[in-house]
């Protein structure tokens, strides 16, 4: 006797992440944004599709919570798109659980201890922002801490301030136990000729003005507003630094496997 296969149709809709990410163009946009923040016109060039189509699919990704936006501090008419990797990790975990409980994964968004990198020679990373007084020195200190000093980390700016912002020093000390009180901002011209594997801009203005470095390092942009614009050392201003440092810490954590795909 011949038996016909029985097809069972599930009434449960596919998880939102699966519906969003399975579209070829949206997947291309996600993979491009995984490498750093971009403006619409840059994404249009990267994926080779019309702007109206790219904007439509970006809106779907943003409405789905996978992508966020921020207004450019360099040109207020521009908008930067940023991929929320932590939300993607949560959505992937939820997608697995929807298929079968055995695939449940808990997304751990907590800070992790310093990791051991396995690559050699030593990796060199440069963080830049305009004043080199807040965002880039915070990133420098956090990456050095996360890697136990195994990565050569430097920060610089195009128009360095006389000293680090007091709230940058304070947030690193109080939130992370790191002391940078003796550090001074530096101009990126002092680094002319030095080799870096990665150059990360945390400021929209610095991204446009940052010079080239030898051997074509990988360029990454993190569009992060300047916390110093929130005011002086009052509690409200410090709260902005706390949020900024937390965002930078998250992004530094996401950078680690990029620095060392085999070991992190």
C-alpha positions as a LaTeX table, in Angstrom:
\begin{tabular}{lrrr}
\hline
Residue & $x$ (\AA) & $y$ (\AA) & $z$ (\AA) \\
\hline
Unk1 & 0.00 & 0.00 & 0.00 \\
Unk2 & 1.29 & 3.41 & $-0.91$ \\
Unk3 & 1.01 & 6.19 & 1.66 \\
Unk4 & 0.80 & 9.82 & 0.65 \\
Unk5 & 2.82 & 12.32 & 2.72 \\
Unk6 & 0.83 & 14.30 & 5.22 \\
Unk7 & 1.52 & 18.03 & 5.23 \\
Unk8 & 0.69 & 19.79 & 8.45 \\
Unk9 & 0.14 & 23.53 & 8.05 \\
Unk10 & 0.99 & 25.57 & 11.12 \\
Unk11 & $-1.27$ & 28.49 & 11.94 \\
Unk12 & 1.62 & 30.26 & 13.67 \\
Unk13 & 3.12 & 33.09 & 11.62 \\
Unk14 & 6.85 & 33.17 & 11.04 \\
Unk15 & 8.73 & 35.28 & 13.64 \\
Unk16 & 9.10 & 38.95 & 12.76 \\
Unk17 & 12.89 & 38.73 & 12.48 \\
Unk18 & 12.62 & 35.92 & 9.96 \\
Unk19 & 10.11 & 37.85 & 7.87 \\
Unk20 & 12.26 & 40.97 & 7.92 \\
Unk21 & 15.71 & 39.47 & 7.39 \\
Unk22 & 14.73 & 36.89 & 4.76 \\
Unk23 & 14.13 & 39.55 & 2.11 \\
Unk24 & 17.30 & 39.71 & $-0.07$ \\
Unk25 & 17.59 & 43.50 & $-0.10$ \\
Unk26 & 16.88 & 43.86 & 3.60 \\
Unk27 & 19.51 & 41.22 & 4.33 \\
Unk28 & 22.01 & 43.19 & 2.23 \\
Unk29 & 21.18 & 46.33 & 4.20 \\
Unk30 & 21.60 & 44.50 & 7.50 \\
Unk31 & 25.00 & 43.12 & 6.48 \\
Unk32 & 26.23 & 46.54 & 5.32 \\
Unk33 & 25.07 & 48.18 & 8.56 \\
Unk34 & 26.73 & 45.41 & 10.57 \\
Unk35 & 30.03 & 46.96 & 9.47 \\
Unk36 & 29.22 & 50.47 & 10.70 \\
Unk37 & 26.73 & 53.34 & 10.50 \\
Unk38 & 25.77 & 54.64 & 7.06 \\
Unk39 & 23.69 & 57.33 & 5.40 \\
Unk40 & 21.00 & 56.44 & 2.85 \\
Unk41 & 23.02 & 57.57 & $-0.16$ \\
Unk42 & 25.93 & 55.39 & 0.96 \\
Unk43 & 23.68 & 52.37 & 1.31 \\
Unk44 & 22.22 & 53.09 & $-2.14$ \\
Unk45 & 25.73 & 52.93 & $-3.58$ \\
Unk46 & 26.65 & 49.80 & $-1.60$ \\
Unk47 & 23.60 & 47.73 & $-2.58$ \\
Unk48 & 23.11 & 49.20 & $-6.08$ \\
Unk49 & 19.36 & 49.84 & $-5.73$ \\
Unk50 & 17.23 & 53.01 & $-6.16$ \\
Unk51 & 17.01 & 55.36 & $-3.19$ \\
Unk52 & 13.22 & 55.11 & $-2.86$ \\
Unk53 & 13.46 & 51.31 & $-2.62$ \\
Unk54 & 16.31 & 51.43 & $-0.09$ \\
Unk55 & 14.45 & 54.00 & 2.03 \\
Unk56 & 11.31 & 51.84 & 2.00 \\
Unk57 & 13.12 & 48.75 & 3.27 \\
Unk58 & 15.10 & 50.78 & 5.83 \\
Unk59 & 11.80 & 52.03 & 7.20 \\
Unk60 & 10.59 & 48.44 & 7.61 \\
Unk61 & 13.80 & 47.51 & 9.45 \\
Unk62 & 13.47 & 50.56 & 11.67 \\
Unk63 & 9.80 & 49.84 & 12.41 \\
Unk64 & 10.84 & 46.29 & 13.28 \\
Unk65 & 13.31 & 47.58 & 15.87 \\
Unk66 & 16.43 & 46.22 & 14.16 \\
Unk67 & 17.69 & 49.58 & 12.91 \\
Unk68 & 17.83 & 52.98 & 14.63 \\
Unk69 & 18.51 & 56.44 & 13.24 \\
Unk70 & 20.29 & 59.59 & 14.38 \\
Unk71 & 20.63 & 63.03 & 12.85 \\
Unk72 & 24.13 & 63.82 & 11.59 \\
Unk73 & 26.02 & 66.33 & 13.71 \\
Unk74 & 28.01 & 67.31 & 10.61 \\
Unk75 & 25.07 & 67.99 & 8.30 \\
Unk76 & 21.69 & 68.12 & 10.00 \\
Unk77 & 19.98 & 67.18 & 6.74 \\
Unk78 & 21.65 & 63.75 & 6.84 \\
Unk79 & 20.51 & 60.75 & 8.87 \\
Unk80 & 22.72 & 57.87 & 9.95 \\
Unk81 & 21.34 & 54.35 & 10.19 \\
Unk82 & 22.66 & 52.04 & 12.90 \\
Unk83 & 22.13 & 48.28 & 13.29 \\
Unk84 & 21.09 & 47.31 & 16.83 \\
Unk85 & 23.13 & 44.13 & 17.18 \\
Unk86 & 21.85 & 43.36 & 20.67 \\
Unk87 & 18.26 & 43.50 & 19.42 \\
Unk88 & 19.25 & 41.24 & 16.50 \\
Unk89 & 20.73 & 38.73 & 18.95 \\
Unk90 & 17.52 & 38.76 & 20.99 \\
Unk91 & 15.40 & 38.39 & 17.85 \\
Unk92 & 17.51 & 35.45 & 16.66 \\
Unk93 & 17.08 & 33.79 & 20.06 \\
Unk94 & 13.33 & 34.34 & 19.90 \\
Unk95 & 13.25 & 32.90 & 16.38 \\
Unk96 & 15.00 & 29.72 & 17.52 \\
Unk97 & 12.66 & 29.34 & 20.50 \\
Unk98 & 9.63 & 29.76 & 18.23 \\
Unk99 & 10.83 & 26.75 & 16.22 \\
Unk100 & 11.65 & 24.53 & 19.22 \\
Unk101 & 12.32 & 25.12 & 22.94 \\
Unk102 & 15.62 & 23.24 & 22.62 \\
Unk103 & 16.94 & 26.11 & 20.51 \\
Unk104 & 16.42 & 28.66 & 23.27 \\
Unk105 & 19.40 & 30.96 & 23.75 \\
Unk106 & 19.69 & 33.66 & 26.34 \\
Unk107 & 21.08 & 36.89 & 24.96 \\
Unk108 & 23.66 & 38.10 & 27.46 \\
Unk109 & 23.99 & 41.87 & 27.05 \\
Unk110 & 26.06 & 42.29 & 30.21 \\
Unk111 & 29.62 & 43.51 & 30.13 \\
Unk112 & 32.17 & 40.78 & 29.69 \\
Unk113 & 35.66 & 40.56 & 31.20 \\
Unk114 & 38.78 & 41.19 & 29.12 \\
Unk115 & 39.28 & 38.61 & 26.39 \\
Unk116 & 42.38 & 36.93 & 25.08 \\
Unk117 & 43.07 & 37.64 & 21.43 \\
Unk118 & 44.86 & 34.99 & 19.41 \\
Unk119 & 46.00 & 36.93 & 16.39 \\
Unk120 & 49.49 & 38.24 & 15.76 \\
Unk121 & 51.14 & 40.58 & 15.07 \\
Unk122 & 49.59 & 43.01 & 17.50 \\
Unk123 & 46.41 & 44.68 & 16.24 \\
Unk124 & 46.37 & 48.50 & 16.14 \\
Unk125 & 43.14 & 50.50 & 16.48 \\
Unk126 & 42.65 & 54.27 & 16.23 \\
Unk127 & 39.53 & 56.02 & 17.58 \\
Unk128 & 38.85 & 59.57 & 16.38 \\
Unk129 & 36.44 & 62.37 & 17.23 \\
Unk130 & 36.79 & 66.11 & 16.79 \\
Unk131 & 37.98 & 67.20 & 20.25 \\
Unk132 & 39.47 & 63.89 & 21.48 \\
Unk133 & 38.16 & 64.85 & 24.90 \\
Unk134 & 35.17 & 62.53 & 25.42 \\
Unk135 & 33.99 & 59.89 & 22.94 \\
Unk136 & 37.26 & 58.68 & 21.45 \\
Unk137 & 39.24 & 58.53 & 24.74 \\
Unk138 & 36.33 & 56.64 & 26.32 \\
Unk139 & 36.46 & 54.13 & 23.47 \\
Unk140 & 40.24 & 53.92 & 23.74 \\
Unk141 & 40.13 & 53.15 & 27.45 \\
Unk142 & 37.33 & 50.59 & 27.13 \\
Unk143 & 38.94 & 48.64 & 24.27 \\
Unk144 & 42.29 & 48.58 & 26.07 \\
Unk145 & 40.52 & 47.29 & 29.18 \\
Unk146 & 38.42 & 44.72 & 27.29 \\
Unk147 & 41.51 & 43.24 & 25.63 \\
Unk148 & 43.82 & 43.41 & 28.64 \\
Unk149 & 46.22 & 45.69 & 26.77 \\
Unk150 & 46.76 & 43.15 & 23.98 \\
Unk151 & 45.57 & 45.62 & 21.34 \\
Unk152 & 47.50 & 48.78 & 20.53 \\
Unk153 & 44.85 & 51.46 & 21.03 \\
Unk154 & 45.18 & 55.18 & 20.34 \\
Unk155 & 42.71 & 58.05 & 20.12 \\
Unk156 & 43.06 & 61.46 & 18.49 \\
Unk157 & 41.09 & 64.40 & 17.11 \\
Unk158 & 41.16 & 67.04 & 14.40 \\
Unk159 & 40.70 & 69.91 & 16.86 \\
Unk160 & 41.82 & 68.51 & 20.21 \\
Unk161 & 40.69 & 70.23 & 23.40 \\
Unk162 & 43.25 & 71.26 & 26.04 \\
Unk163 & 42.19 & 68.42 & 28.35 \\
Unk164 & 39.75 & 65.53 & 28.70 \\
Unk165 & 36.22 & 66.46 & 29.69 \\
Unk166 & 35.80 & 66.03 & 33.47 \\
Unk167 & 32.74 & 63.86 & 32.95 \\
Unk168 & 34.67 & 61.55 & 30.60 \\
Unk169 & 37.26 & 61.02 & 33.33 \\
Unk170 & 34.54 & 60.58 & 35.93 \\
Unk171 & 32.42 & 58.08 & 33.99 \\
Unk172 & 35.39 & 55.86 & 33.24 \\
Unk173 & 36.42 & 55.92 & 36.90 \\
Unk174 & 32.98 & 55.43 & 38.46 \\
Unk175 & 31.36 & 53.08 & 35.95 \\
Unk176 & 34.37 & 51.02 & 34.81 \\
Unk177 & 37.10 & 51.55 & 37.41 \\
Unk178 & 39.50 & 53.06 & 34.83 \\
Unk179 & 41.77 & 56.04 & 35.54 \\
Unk180 & 42.57 & 58.35 & 32.61 \\
Unk181 & 43.08 & 61.55 & 34.61 \\
Unk182 & 46.65 & 61.98 & 33.33 \\
Unk183 & 45.73 & 61.51 & 29.65 \\
Unk184 & 45.75 & 64.52 & 27.31 \\
Unk185 & 43.99 & 64.98 & 23.95 \\
Unk186 & 46.20 & 64.69 & 20.87 \\
Unk187 & 45.98 & 65.82 & 17.25 \\
Unk188 & 45.77 & 63.12 & 14.61 \\
Unk189 & 48.59 & 64.84 & 12.71 \\
Unk190 & 50.94 & 63.46 & 15.39 \\
Unk191 & 50.09 & 59.98 & 14.07 \\
Unk192 & 51.04 & 60.65 & 10.44 \\
Unk193 & 52.75 & 57.60 & 8.96 \\
Unk194 & 51.66 & 55.18 & 11.67 \\
Unk195 & 49.97 & 51.95 & 10.64 \\
Unk196 & 46.55 & 50.99 & 11.97 \\
Unk197 & 44.42 & 47.96 & 11.23 \\
Unk198 & 41.18 & 49.75 & 12.12 \\
Unk199 & 40.23 & 53.43 & 12.24 \\
Unk200 & 36.93 & 54.07 & 14.03 \\
Unk201 & 35.29 & 57.49 & 13.87 \\
Unk202 & 32.79 & 58.32 & 16.62 \\
Unk203 & 31.95 & 61.79 & 15.35 \\
Unk204 & 30.23 & 62.71 & 12.07 \\
Unk205 & 32.52 & 65.72 & 11.58 \\
Unk206 & 35.66 & 63.70 & 12.27 \\
Unk207 & 34.53 & 61.07 & 9.79 \\
Unk208 & 34.56 & 63.63 & 6.99 \\
Unk209 & 37.91 & 65.18 & 7.98 \\
Unk210 & 39.92 & 62.18 & 9.17 \\
Unk211 & 43.14 & 61.77 & 7.13 \\
Unk212 & 44.22 & 58.61 & 5.37 \\
Unk213 & 46.72 & 56.28 & 7.01 \\
Unk214 & 49.20 & 53.84 & 5.47 \\
Unk215 & 48.14 & 50.39 & 4.23 \\
Unk216 & 44.43 & 51.26 & 3.99 \\
Unk217 & 43.09 & 50.38 & 7.45 \\
Unk218 & 39.49 & 49.24 & 7.78 \\
Unk219 & 37.33 & 52.35 & 8.31 \\
Unk220 & 34.30 & 52.10 & 10.57 \\
Unk221 & 31.90 & 54.85 & 11.64 \\
Unk222 & 29.90 & 55.04 & 14.85 \\
Unk223 & 27.55 & 58.04 & 14.75 \\
Unk224 & 27.46 & 59.05 & 18.42 \\
Unk225 & 26.38 & 62.55 & 19.55 \\
Unk226 & 28.86 & 64.59 & 21.56 \\
Unk227 & 27.89 & 64.24 & 25.25 \\
Unk228 & 29.76 & 67.46 & 26.06 \\
Unk229 & 26.98 & 69.42 & 24.32 \\
Unk230 & 24.69 & 68.46 & 27.21 \\
Unk231 & 26.36 & 71.01 & 29.47 \\
Unk232 & 28.94 & 71.13 & 32.21 \\
Unk233 & 29.41 & 68.85 & 35.20 \\
Unk234 & 25.82 & 69.05 & 36.50 \\
Unk235 & 23.94 & 65.78 & 37.17 \\
Unk236 & 21.99 & 66.05 & 33.92 \\
Unk237 & 25.17 & 66.43 & 31.92 \\
Unk238 & 26.79 & 63.48 & 33.67 \\
Unk239 & 23.77 & 61.28 & 32.92 \\
Unk240 & 24.36 & 61.92 & 29.21 \\
Unk241 & 27.97 & 60.78 & 29.61 \\
Unk242 & 26.75 & 57.63 & 31.35 \\
Unk243 & 24.47 & 56.80 & 28.42 \\
Unk244 & 27.19 & 57.61 & 25.90 \\
Unk245 & 29.77 & 55.47 & 27.71 \\
Unk246 & 27.29 & 52.58 & 27.87 \\
Unk247 & 26.67 & 52.81 & 24.12 \\
Unk248 & 30.39 & 52.95 & 23.38 \\
Unk249 & 30.98 & 49.98 & 25.68 \\
Unk250 & 28.34 & 48.00 & 23.76 \\
Unk251 & 29.92 & 48.88 & 20.44 \\
Unk252 & 33.40 & 48.03 & 21.69 \\
Unk253 & 32.04 & 44.63 & 22.70 \\
Unk254 & 30.71 & 44.16 & 19.18 \\
Unk255 & 34.09 & 45.18 & 17.76 \\
Unk256 & 36.00 & 42.40 & 19.54 \\
Unk257 & 35.06 & 39.52 & 17.22 \\
Unk258 & 35.86 & 41.75 & 14.25 \\
Unk259 & 39.37 & 42.26 & 15.59 \\
Unk260 & 39.84 & 38.55 & 16.18 \\
Unk261 & 37.31 & 36.35 & 14.34 \\
Unk262 & 39.11 & 33.15 & 15.40 \\
Unk263 & 39.55 & 33.85 & 19.07 \\
Unk264 & 36.72 & 36.01 & 20.36 \\
\hline
\end{tabular}
